[in-house]
Amino acid sequence: MLTIEIPGRETLKLKYLVLDFNGTLGQDGKLLPGIASRLNLLANQLQVFIISADTFGSVEKELEGVNCEVKIIGPELQNKAKYEFIKTLNCDHVAAVGNGYNDSLMLKNSILGLGVIQVEGASSDTIKAAAVVGTDIRDLLDLLIYPDRLKATLRN
């Protein structure tokens, strides 16, 4: 578990990290540099899930050696599928990360939604649903690795 006390706000008690793949962790079906090591570090404190429609059919291969569980979802109603998945974990213990419209419900309903705007851009619905928005996934993962950075952003 990762506990982060946010001054003037509720304490986050995170058990799960749920991330989108394409547009978030990967680009054109390939894992971005520097992601595997960060996810493996976070997996010491959180159970890591990658949830994806696997558009390029490469998610499992790209995540070999990463301490995570891959969940492949169908092409229909992906936003609902991602939301239903985090509900099974208990949304109050989920940090969720994504960029696409299909991530918006997941970010809105998790205790900590992180939106990322990278090469693929990001859905405005997802950005509005996020508690924190960044322009590089590595920076967002580092907020969890170095929680004082997150405290500085979210404190009241």
Secondary structure, DSSP 8 states (H G I E B T S, - for coil): -EEE--TTS--EEE-EEEE--BTTTEETTEE-TTHHHHHHHHTTTSEEEEEE--TTS-HHHHTTTSS-EEEE--SSSHHHHHHHHHHHH-GGGEEEEE-SGGGHHHHHHSSEEEEE-BTTB--HHHHHH-SEEES-HHHHHHHHHSHHHHHHHH--
